[in-house]
Amino acid sequence: MSKYNVLWTIIVTVMKMETSVLGRLDRTAQRYKDKIIFKDNSTALTFGEFDALTKSVGTYLGGIAQSGTPIAVMSGRHVLTPALFLGIVRAGCFYAPVDGDMPPDRLNKTLSVADAPIMLVDRAHLEKARSLSFGGKIIIAEDILGTPADEELLSERAASLIPTSPLYVIFTSGSTGTPKGVITSHLSLMTYIDAVAEVLSIDDSDILGNQSPLDYIAAIRDIYLPISFGACTYIIPKNEFAIPTALFDTLNRERITALCWSVAGVELPAKLGAFDTGKPEYLRKLCFSGSVINPAYLMVWQDALPDILYVNQYGPTEATASCTYYVVSGKVSEGEALPIGKPYRNYKIILLSEDDAETPTGEIGQICVGGPAVTLGYYGNPELTAKSFVQNPLNPNYRELIYKTGDLGRLREDGVLEFHGRMDRQIKHLGHRVELGEIENFAGNIDGVGECCALYQKERELLWLFYTGTAASRDIVLRFRADMPAFMVPRKLIKLDEMPVLPNGKTDMQTLKNYFK
């Protein structure tokens, strides 16, 4: 065989492997069979064991579900959960993870959007799953893990996947009170994972420490970096983030080399004085995203670990987690606002004015994202998809979809992008995307609440709720705690005789912000 034929064979082989994430798992499972891929505080799975579990789950589900079927997952913070996700993919389907700690009303709304005929649950969440209004089939994950793999079926299902096949649906806050399901393809996921791995220099020597809930968008790094590059992820127990000594002891015991955390997760150890008694000795790279970091807390990390790589990420779920990055080149100063940098490889960033013209360098415009990492849209919501995923107005010649983030940015003369807030009232709070309109919609349906307005005090990370009516603030908080996620419960409630309004009849938010002082 000539050298050209050999080269072509290699190219075709690689292209076939990249059709879906399954090609990556097949490759790493074979190469790193006896190496640990996922570990929690009680269990460790090797690549070979993990692969076998995905094939058992995939075989079982493949016998009862057609290719392309959405399958809901309610599972805990342990090594089985990623195996369930990839088992669903083995069946030619896509997964829709839901957080079992959410209030029942929120879960019911989420599952209604997912419209999945099957929900896969671990035994710990079975009672919760059965208490919901889910009308499909509930399957206990532990009961199907011993299913013998049907390689022929699995091969057929893998062949049904193409790069643009859906991989998962991640749910975010919706202003109407109904969660939005962002559906992401295999291609989008692989584009992002390859780009972030390049910036962080991830390889098979890395051990990642997982902080994000496994159903949340940030967790895709901790799941798919090991699958793609032979690294390992340790799933850190949730309670340790409130115990500084325990958290750092774990990072050192597990020899964690890389952290991809939310800004809230990065700031917490610095707030709690974790560095007073120690530091992560093996850490070489820290990536953070989700909101704007307070430089005072980043300075604490830099003082203790001056030689590691710090990367600030920016980007929405609709662009597969993040679309830009900024490598922090020197020590930050108090009051400094870190830029959000430049696009990852295979991403395109443009800034548009209100009339969809290109924003000149140095001026503020709406950040828009293009490229293969732009997701497939909002699941089951073509109207909202068409509104947010649009033809690039700067390109009249061929189809080029971009996602309008609703965020404002400014491109500096040196080509670095700065973040300048939101166009609407969507915020990032404790690493979660929250629509203030959703909080208002919920509060407005509580007995005794008349008009209401939700505001966010960014400096103190406080959610405020201003309202009129007869309801007591304690009763409002109890209703929120019963039916809404903890991060969406207002911390400051102000009862007013009447809501201040502008001449046009809209709520005077600037007057309300006087309460922030």
Backbone torsions as a table, in degrees:
resi	resn	phi	psi	omega
1	MET	NA	131.8	-179.4
2	SER	-69.2	162.6	-179.8
3	LYS	-64.3	-27.7	178.7
4	TYR	-71.4	-39.3	177.0
5	ASN	-66.3	-37.9	177.5
6	VAL	-63.2	-45.2	179.6
7	LEU	-61.4	-43.3	179.8
8	TRP	-63.5	-40.2	178.5
9	THR	-61.2	-41.8	179.0
10	ILE	-64.1	-43.6	-179.3
11	ILE	-62.1	-45.5	-179.9
12	VAL	-62.9	-41.8	180.0
13	THR	-61.2	-46.4	179.7
14	VAL	-63.0	-42.2	-179.9
15	MET	-62.7	-38.8	178.4
16	LYS	-65.3	-39.1	-179.1
17	MET	-67.0	-28.5	-176.9
18	GLU	-90.7	8.6	176.8
19	THR	-61.0	-36.2	179.4
20	SER	-150.3	172.9	178.2
21	VAL	-66.4	-18.0	179.9
22	LEU	-64.5	-33.1	176.6
23	GLY	-61.3	-37.7	178.6
24	ARG	-67.7	-43.9	178.8
25	LEU	-64.1	-42.2	177.6
26	ASP	-58.2	-41.5	-176.8
27	ARG	-69.0	-48.9	-176.9
28	THR	-72.7	-33.9	178.5
29	ALA	-63.4	-34.1	178.7
30	GLN	-76.4	-41.6	-176.1
31	ARG	-75.7	-35.3	-174.1
32	TYR	-117.5	37.0	-170.8
33	LYS	-47.0	-43.8	-174.3
34	ASP	-99.2	6.0	179.0
35	LYS	-90.5	144.9	179.8
36	ILE	-72.3	133.0	176.1
37	ILE	-104.2	-44.5	179.4
38	PHE	-132.2	141.4	-179.3
39	LYS	-144.6	140.5	171.3
40	ASP	-124.8	-165.7	-174.0
41	ASN	-75.8	-1.1	179.4
42	SER	-135.0	-18.0	-173.0
43	THR	-140.0	147.2	173.3
44	ALA	-130.1	139.6	177.6
45	LEU	-118.7	131.1	171.4
46	THR	-78.8	167.6	176.5
47	PHE	-57.9	-40.6	-179.8
48	GLY	-65.6	-43.6	179.1
49	GLU	-66.4	-42.4	178.5
50	PHE	-60.4	-46.2	179.8
51	ASP	-60.0	-42.1	180.0
52	ALA	-63.7	-39.6	178.1
53	LEU	-63.9	-42.7	180.0
54	THR	-62.7	-34.9	-179.8
55	LYS	-72.5	-35.3	175.8
56	SER	-64.8	-47.8	179.2
57	VAL	-63.2	-44.6	-179.3
58	GLY	-62.5	-39.1	179.6
59	THR	-66.0	-44.6	179.8
60	TYR	-62.9	-49.4	-177.6
61	LEU	-67.8	-34.8	178.4
62	GLY	-62.8	-22.2	178.4
63	GLY	-82.0	-13.2	-177.1
64	ILE	-126.2	-7.4	-177.7
65	ALA	-131.3	142.4	176.4
66	GLN	-78.0	158.6	174.3
67	SER	-57.3	144.4	178.0
68	GLY	82.7	10.0	-179.4
69	THR	-85.5	134.1	173.0
70	PRO	-75.9	136.3	178.9
71	ILE	-128.6	120.8	179.7
72	ALA	-75.9	148.7	179.2
73	VAL	-132.4	126.9	172.4
74	MET	-125.2	100.9	-174.7
75	SER	-144.6	159.7	-170.7
76	GLY	-88.3	-167.3	-175.3
77	ARG	-89.9	73.9	-177.4
78	HIS	-152.9	173.9	-171.7
79	VAL	-69.1	-19.7	-179.8
80	LEU	-67.8	-31.6	-173.3
81	THR	-60.2	-49.8	176.2
82	PRO	-60.5	-31.7	178.1
83	ALA	-66.3	-35.3	176.7
84	LEU	-67.0	-43.1	178.4
85	PHE	-56.4	-52.0	-176.5
86	LEU	-73.5	-24.7	173.5
87	GLY	-65.5	-39.1	176.0
88	ILE	-62.1	-41.6	178.3
89	VAL	-64.9	-38.1	176.6
90	ARG	-58.0	-30.1	179.2
91	ALA	-80.6	3.4	-178.4
92	GLY	78.7	15.0	-176.8
93	CYS	-108.8	-176.3	174.7
94	PHE	-131.0	150.9	-172.0
95	TYR	-102.8	149.7	179.1
96	ALA	-128.3	89.3	-176.5
97	PRO	-74.5	141.1	176.6
98	VAL	-129.4	148.2	-177.0
99	ASP	-87.6	112.5	-178.5
100	GLY	-65.3	-12.5	178.2
101	ASP	-85.8	-6.9	178.7
102	MET	-69.3	153.5	175.6
103	PRO	-61.6	151.4	-176.7
104	PRO	-55.0	-40.8	-178.1
105	ASP	-62.5	-41.6	178.8
106	ARG	-65.7	-41.1	178.6
107	LEU	-63.8	-42.0	179.8
108	ASN	-62.5	-40.8	178.0
109	LYS	-65.1	-41.9	180.0
110	THR	-63.5	-46.3	-179.4
111	LEU	-66.5	-29.6	176.8
112	SER	-66.0	-39.5	177.7
113	VAL	-67.0	-43.0	-178.6
114	ALA	-63.9	-35.8	177.9
115	ASP	51.4	42.9	-178.3
116	ALA	-86.7	138.1	178.9
117	PRO	-79.5	-12.4	-176.9
118	ILE	-135.2	139.5	171.4
119	MET	-124.3	124.5	179.0
120	LEU	-97.4	123.2	-176.5
121	VAL	-130.3	148.3	169.4
122	ASP	-80.3	162.9	-173.0
123	ARG	-61.2	-31.5	-178.6
124	ALA	-64.7	-23.5	-177.9
125	HIS	-106.1	8.0	-175.8
126	LEU	-62.7	-46.2	-178.8
127	GLU	-62.1	-41.7	178.9
128	LYS	-63.3	-43.9	-179.2
129	ALA	-61.7	-42.1	-178.6
130	ARG	-70.0	-20.0	-179.8
131	SER	-81.3	-10.4	-176.5
132	LEU	-87.4	172.2	-179.3
133	SER	-90.6	25.9	178.9
134	PHE	-69.3	126.3	-175.2
135	GLY	-98.7	-0.4	-178.3
136	GLY	-90.0	-164.4	-177.6
137	LYS	-89.7	128.2	177.6
138	ILE	-100.2	126.5	-178.8
139	ILE	-118.6	130.1	178.2
140	ILE	-81.9	120.4	-173.4
141	ALA	-58.3	-45.3	-176.1
142	GLU	-60.9	-23.8	-177.3
143	ASP	-78.3	-13.4	-175.6
144	ILE	-115.1	3.9	-174.7
145	LEU	-69.3	-20.9	179.8
146	GLY	-93.9	9.4	-180.0
147	THR	-61.7	125.1	178.6
148	PRO	-62.7	135.9	-177.8
149	ALA	-68.9	132.0	174.2
150	ASP	-102.8	94.0	-173.5
151	GLU	-62.2	-34.3	179.6
152	GLU	-65.9	-45.5	177.8
153	LEU	-62.3	-46.4	-178.1
154	LEU	-62.4	-37.7	178.1
155	SER	-65.3	-40.9	178.3
156	GLU	-63.3	-42.4	-178.6
157	ARG	-69.1	-39.1	177.7
158	ALA	-62.1	-37.7	-179.8
159	ALA	-69.3	-18.8	179.5
160	SER	-77.8	-13.3	-177.6
161	LEU	-87.7	139.2	172.9
162	ILE	-123.7	166.4	-175.8
163	PRO	-54.6	-31.3	-178.3
164	THR	-93.1	8.0	174.2
165	SER	-65.0	144.9	178.0
166	PRO	-67.0	141.4	179.0
167	LEU	-106.3	-45.1	179.5
168	TYR	-157.2	164.8	172.3
169	VAL	-121.1	123.6	176.2
170	ILE	-109.9	133.3	-174.0
171	PHE	-98.1	134.6	178.8
172	THR	-125.5	170.3	-178.5
173	SER	-66.3	142.9	176.1
174	GLY	-121.6	140.7	-174.8
175	SER	-65.3	-22.0	-179.6
176	THR	-86.0	-4.8	-175.9
177	GLY	98.5	-11.0	177.3
178	THR	-99.7	124.0	-179.7
179	PRO	-59.8	148.6	175.9
180	LYS	-99.7	133.4	178.5
181	GLY	-101.5	108.4	178.5
182	VAL	-85.3	119.4	-175.6
183	ILE	-102.2	127.0	-171.9
184	THR	-116.6	138.7	-179.1
185	SER	-89.7	166.9	174.0
186	HIS	-59.2	-43.5	-179.0
187	LEU	-60.6	-45.7	-179.3
188	SER	-61.1	-45.9	-179.8
189	LEU	-61.2	-47.9	-177.4
190	MET	-65.9	-35.3	177.0
191	THR	-60.3	-47.3	-179.2
192	TYR	-67.5	-47.3	-176.9
193	ILE	-59.6	-42.5	178.7
194	ASP	-64.5	-37.8	-178.0
195	ALA	-69.2	-45.7	-178.2
196	VAL	-70.5	-34.0	177.6
197	ALA	-64.3	-35.1	179.1
198	GLU	-65.8	-44.4	-179.0
199	VAL	-68.1	-39.6	-177.6
200	LEU	-89.2	-3.5	-178.1
201	SER	53.6	50.2	179.5
202	ILE	-77.0	133.4	174.4
203	ASP	-144.9	-169.3	-173.2
204	ASP	-74.9	-1.8	175.2
205	SER	-89.3	-9.2	-174.7
206	ASP	-82.6	144.3	172.2
207	ILE	-123.8	115.3	-177.5
208	LEU	-92.4	145.7	174.8
209	GLY	-106.2	112.3	-176.2
210	ASN	-79.9	128.5	176.7
211	GLN	-112.9	-35.6	-173.8
212	SER	-73.9	146.4	170.1
213	PRO	-54.7	143.1	-173.4
214	LEU	-70.4	-15.3	177.0
215	ASP	-91.1	-0.4	-174.8
216	TYR	-98.2	154.8	-172.9
217	ILE	-59.4	-36.3	-176.6
218	ALA	-64.3	-22.2	-177.3
219	ALA	-71.9	-13.1	-178.5
220	ILE	-62.0	-29.3	177.5
221	ARG	-64.8	-44.7	-177.3
222	ASP	-70.7	-21.3	179.1
223	ILE	-90.1	-46.8	-169.2
224	TYR	-95.3	-15.6	172.1
225	LEU	-66.6	-45.2	174.2
226	PRO	-62.5	-43.3	-179.6
227	ILE	-61.4	-35.7	-176.2
228	SER	-84.6	-34.0	-168.9
229	PHE	-126.9	6.2	176.6
230	GLY	79.5	14.6	176.8
231	ALA	-77.6	-177.2	179.1
232	CYS	-128.3	147.9	175.1
233	THR	-123.2	129.2	172.4
234	TYR	-101.9	125.4	-179.1
235	ILE	-88.1	105.5	-174.5
236	ILE	-74.2	130.7	177.1
237	PRO	-55.8	137.1	-174.5
238	LYS	-59.0	-38.8	-174.4
239	ASN	-67.3	-20.4	-176.7
240	GLU	-71.2	-17.8	-179.2
241	PHE	-71.9	-14.9	176.2
242	ALA	-97.8	-0.1	-178.7
243	ILE	-124.7	93.1	-172.4
244	PRO	-52.3	-46.2	-177.5
245	THR	-64.7	-39.7	179.7
246	ALA	-66.5	-39.8	-179.2
247	LEU	-62.7	-50.3	-178.6
248	PHE	-69.7	-33.8	175.0
249	ASP	-60.0	-40.9	179.0
250	THR	-66.3	-45.3	179.6
251	LEU	-58.8	-36.7	-179.7
252	ASN	-79.6	-40.3	178.5
253	ARG	-60.8	-40.2	-178.2
254	GLU	-89.3	0.9	178.0
255	ARG	54.9	48.1	-178.6
256	ILE	-66.5	127.8	-178.8
257	THR	-105.6	-21.9	-174.2
258	ALA	-141.7	137.1	177.4
259	LEU	-126.7	127.8	172.1
260	CYS	-118.6	89.2	-170.0
261	TRP	-115.3	161.8	169.5
262	SER	-69.6	158.4	176.7
263	VAL	-58.2	-39.9	179.1
264	ALA	-60.0	-39.9	179.2
265	GLY	-67.4	-35.8	178.8
266	VAL	-71.2	-40.4	-176.4
267	GLU	-70.5	-31.5	-172.3
268	LEU	-59.5	-49.2	178.9
269	PRO	-59.4	-36.1	178.3
270	ALA	-67.6	-39.2	178.1
271	LYS	-64.1	-37.9	-174.2
272	LEU	-89.3	4.4	176.6
273	GLY	75.8	28.8	-177.2
274	ALA	-60.8	-33.2	-176.0
275	PHE	-78.6	-3.4	177.8
276	ASP	-70.3	-25.4	-175.4
277	THR	-117.3	-6.6	-179.5
278	GLY	175.7	-170.7	178.8
279	LYS	-159.2	160.1	176.8
280	PRO	-71.8	104.7	-170.7
281	GLU	-69.8	-27.7	-173.4
282	TYR	-101.6	-1.9	-174.6
283	LEU	-68.7	132.5	179.3
284	ARG	-120.5	-19.2	-178.0
285	LYS	-151.1	138.1	-179.4
286	LEU	-131.4	118.6	179.4
287	CYS	-114.8	133.5	-178.4
288	PHE	-135.8	151.2	-176.2
289	SER	-162.5	176.7	174.9
290	GLY	108.8	-30.6	177.8
291	SER	-165.5	-177.7	-178.6
292	VAL	-84.8	124.4	-176.5
293	ILE	-77.6	143.5	174.3
294	ASN	-77.7	118.4	-175.7
295	PRO	-59.2	-27.1	-179.5
296	ALA	-61.3	-37.3	-179.9
297	TYR	-79.9	-33.4	175.3
298	LEU	-65.7	-34.3	177.1
299	MET	-61.0	-35.0	178.3
300	VAL	-63.2	-44.7	176.8
301	TRP	-61.8	-45.3	-176.4
302	GLN	-67.0	-33.8	177.1
303	ASP	-64.3	-41.2	-177.4
304	ALA	-80.5	-34.0	-175.9
305	LEU	-131.8	74.3	-173.2
306	PRO	-73.3	-17.3	-170.5
307	ASP	-105.1	4.1	-178.8
308	ILE	-89.6	166.2	179.4
309	LEU	-83.8	124.8	176.1
310	TYR	-112.1	126.4	-178.2
311	VAL	-129.3	122.8	175.4
312	ASN	-94.5	122.2	179.9
313	GLN	-105.8	152.3	173.1
314	TYR	-137.7	143.6	171.9
315	GLY	155.1	154.6	-179.3
316	PRO	-92.7	165.1	174.9
317	THR	-55.9	-34.4	-177.9
318	GLU	-66.8	-12.0	175.5
319	ALA	-113.8	27.0	-179.9
320	THR	59.7	64.0	170.6
321	ALA	84.5	-62.7	-177.4
322	SER	-149.1	152.5	-179.1
323	CYS	-127.7	-17.4	176.8
324	THR	-131.7	162.0	178.4
325	TYR	-145.9	153.9	176.6
326	TYR	-136.7	117.3	176.1
327	VAL	-81.1	118.5	-178.6
328	VAL	-71.9	111.0	-170.2
329	SER	-86.3	-20.7	-179.2
330	GLY	-147.7	-179.8	-179.5
331	LYS	-70.5	132.2	-179.8
332	VAL	-73.6	161.0	177.9
333	SER	-116.4	159.1	-178.5
334	GLU	-62.2	132.2	-179.7
335	GLY	86.2	-4.0	-178.7
336	GLU	-75.2	135.9	174.9
337	ALA	-101.5	114.8	-179.1
338	LEU	-67.2	137.0	172.4
339	PRO	-71.2	167.5	178.6
340	ILE	-100.7	2.3	163.4
341	GLY	86.5	-130.5	-175.4
342	LYS	-134.9	165.0	-175.8
343	PRO	-67.3	145.6	168.7
344	TYR	-63.6	160.9	176.3
345	ARG	-57.4	135.3	-179.3
346	ASN	73.3	14.4	171.3
347	TYR	-109.4	153.0	176.2
348	LYS	-128.1	130.0	178.7
349	ILE	-119.4	128.5	172.6
350	ILE	-130.6	151.7	176.4
351	LEU	-110.5	128.7	-177.9
352	LEU	-118.1	143.9	174.2
353	SER	-79.6	178.2	-179.1
354	GLU	-63.3	-25.7	178.5
355	ASP	-99.5	22.3	175.1
356	ASP	64.0	28.3	171.9
357	ALA	-95.8	158.0	-179.9
358	GLU	-70.0	132.0	-178.9
359	THR	-81.5	127.3	-179.5
360	PRO	-63.7	154.0	175.2
361	THR	-55.0	133.2	179.3
362	GLY	94.4	-10.6	179.0
363	GLU	-109.6	155.5	-176.0
364	ILE	-86.5	134.7	176.8
365	GLY	-147.4	174.7	179.4
366	GLN	-76.9	131.6	178.5
367	ILE	-76.6	124.8	178.0
368	CYS	-124.6	144.1	-173.6
369	VAL	-118.4	136.1	174.5
370	GLY	-130.3	170.4	178.8
371	GLY	114.4	175.8	-175.0
372	PRO	-67.8	-15.8	179.5
373	ALA	-82.1	-8.3	173.9
374	VAL	-65.2	131.7	-172.1
375	THR	-76.3	179.8	-174.4
376	LEU	-80.9	-8.6	179.5
377	GLY	118.7	-159.0	-178.4
378	TYR	-101.8	123.6	-174.0
379	TYR	-62.6	125.7	177.6
380	GLY	70.0	15.6	-176.9
381	ASN	-137.8	73.2	-177.4
382	PRO	-64.3	-30.1	-179.1
383	GLU	-65.8	-47.6	179.3
384	LEU	-67.7	-36.2	177.4
385	THR	-60.1	-46.7	-179.0
386	ALA	-64.3	-27.6	-179.9
387	LYS	-75.7	-34.3	-173.3
388	SER	-102.2	-29.3	179.1
389	PHE	-105.4	104.1	-167.1
390	VAL	-127.7	164.6	173.3
391	GLN	-65.5	134.9	176.6
392	ASN	-58.9	113.8	-177.2
393	PRO	-67.1	-13.5	178.3
394	LEU	-87.1	-3.7	-177.7
395	ASN	-125.4	98.0	-179.5
396	PRO	-89.0	2.0	-167.4
397	ASN	-99.7	-26.5	179.3
398	TYR	-157.0	166.9	-175.3
399	ARG	-70.2	121.8	177.9
400	GLU	-146.4	100.1	-178.5
401	LEU	-79.3	140.9	172.0
402	ILE	-128.9	159.1	175.2
403	TYR	-107.9	126.1	176.7
404	LYS	-86.6	112.8	-172.4
405	THR	-75.4	-25.7	-172.2
406	GLY	81.2	-0.2	176.2
407	ASP	-93.7	152.8	179.5
408	LEU	-106.1	139.6	179.4
409	GLY	-143.4	165.8	177.8
410	ARG	-136.4	129.0	178.5
411	LEU	-91.1	119.8	179.4
412	ARG	-75.3	167.9	179.8
413	GLU	-61.5	-27.9	-179.2
414	ASP	-86.2	7.8	177.2
415	GLY	84.7	4.9	179.9
416	VAL	-92.3	137.5	-176.5
417	LEU	-94.3	135.6	175.1
418	GLU	-108.2	150.0	177.4
419	PHE	-97.4	134.0	-177.7
420	HIS	-130.3	35.2	171.3
421	GLY	90.2	-171.3	-175.3
422	ARG	-100.9	147.6	173.0
423	MET	-77.5	-35.4	-178.5
424	ASP	-108.1	-148.7	-175.6
425	ARG	-114.3	32.8	173.9
426	GLN	-89.7	135.9	-176.6
427	ILE	-126.8	165.8	168.4
428	LYS	-110.7	117.9	-177.1
429	HIS	-128.0	118.8	-179.5
430	LEU	54.8	36.6	177.8
431	GLY	85.2	-1.9	-178.7
432	HIS	-110.5	144.6	175.5
433	ARG	-84.5	127.1	-174.9
434	VAL	-131.1	133.5	172.6
435	GLU	-93.1	118.3	178.7
436	LEU	-61.2	-28.8	177.7
437	GLY	-65.0	-31.0	178.1
438	GLU	-68.6	-38.3	177.1
439	ILE	-64.0	-42.8	179.0
440	GLU	-65.4	-40.1	179.8
441	ASN	-62.1	-41.9	179.3
442	PHE	-67.3	-47.1	-178.6
443	ALA	-62.0	-37.3	-178.5
444	GLY	-65.4	-17.7	178.7
445	ASN	-95.3	4.0	177.0
446	ILE	-85.6	133.9	179.3
447	ASP	-56.4	132.1	178.0
448	GLY	91.4	-2.2	177.8
449	VAL	-102.7	126.7	178.0
450	GLY	-94.1	-108.5	174.6
451	GLU	-79.6	154.7	177.2
452	CYS	-153.6	158.0	178.2
453	CYS	-148.0	127.7	177.2
454	ALA	-101.5	135.1	177.6
455	LEU	-133.5	157.5	-178.9
456	TYR	-121.0	125.1	175.9
457	GLN	-96.0	96.7	-170.9
458	LYS	-60.7	-41.7	-174.6
459	GLU	-60.8	-35.5	-178.7
460	ARG	-106.0	3.2	-179.5
461	GLU	52.5	50.0	-178.3
462	LEU	-117.6	134.0	170.6
463	LEU	-92.7	126.3	178.4
464	TRP	-109.3	145.9	171.5
465	LEU	-129.2	117.6	175.2
466	PHE	-101.3	136.7	-176.5
467	TYR	-153.7	159.6	171.0
468	THR	-114.8	162.3	178.1
469	GLY	124.9	-167.5	-173.9
470	THR	-103.2	-9.0	-175.4
471	ALA	-66.8	143.0	175.0
472	ALA	-82.2	144.6	-178.2
473	SER	-59.3	-35.0	179.9
474	ARG	-62.5	-41.6	180.0
475	ASP	-66.8	-36.0	178.0
476	ILE	-64.8	-45.2	179.7
477	VAL	-61.5	-41.9	179.6
478	LEU	-62.3	-37.7	177.5
479	ARG	-65.7	-42.7	177.8
480	PHE	-60.8	-46.3	-177.6
481	ARG	-63.4	-29.6	-178.1
482	ALA	-76.7	-31.9	-169.6
483	ASP	-125.6	-3.2	-177.3
484	MET	-127.4	156.4	176.7
485	PRO	-60.7	152.3	-176.6
486	ALA	-58.6	-35.4	-177.2
487	PHE	-74.1	-5.7	178.5
488	MET	-106.8	8.5	178.2
489	VAL	-85.1	121.4	178.8
490	PRO	-60.3	138.2	178.7
491	ARG	-94.5	-25.6	179.1
492	LYS	-123.0	123.1	179.2
493	LEU	-121.1	129.3	-179.4
494	ILE	-123.1	121.0	177.8
495	LYS	-92.9	127.3	-177.4
496	LEU	-117.4	152.7	174.1
497	ASP	-70.2	-37.4	175.5
498	GLU	-153.5	153.3	-178.1
499	MET	-83.7	129.8	178.0
500	PRO	-66.6	139.4	-177.5
501	VAL	-129.9	154.7	175.2
502	LEU	-86.3	168.7	178.8
503	PRO	-57.0	-26.7	179.4
504	ASN	-84.7	3.1	177.0
505	GLY	92.2	-7.3	179.6
506	LYS	-82.3	155.9	-179.6
507	THR	-61.3	133.8	178.8
508	ASP	-83.7	89.1	-175.5
509	MET	-69.9	-30.7	179.9
510	GLN	-64.0	-37.7	176.4
511	THR	-64.6	-40.9	179.1
512	LEU	-64.1	-33.9	-178.1
513	LYS	-68.1	-11.8	175.4
514	ASN	-63.2	-23.1	177.6
515	TYR	-70.0	-17.7	-178.8
516	PHE	-66.6	-23.1	-173.1
517	LYS	-72.2	NA	NA
